[in-house]
Amino acid sequence: MKNRLSDLNDHLFCQIERLNEEGITDETLEREHKRAEAIVAVADQIVANANLQIRAAEIVNRYGSNPETYLEKIHEASQPSLSPPKLNGTRQ
């Protein structure tokens, strides 16, 4: 494996082929099933990391190398509001 997403895809398909082998014993199938679960767990983390890298690249593309204004907006949006919510434009 050369640590590219296309290599990960190939590896996942190879695991599917091992699970789908004709004449596989129950013991071997159980072992491959456990192996597949471990592979999928690692693959999920690799894909999540790739998505994070893409999001970071999009932020840098949109805001340049200093995305502080964008990050401040995210931080402000994640903070609970201290004022009561507005309904129909009026305070309750």
Secondary structure, DSSP 8 states (H G I E B T S, - for coil): --S-HHHHHHHHHHHHHHHT-TT--HHHHHHHHHHHHHHHHHHHHHHHHHHHHHHHHHHHHHHTT--HHHHHHHHHHHS--SS--EETTEE-
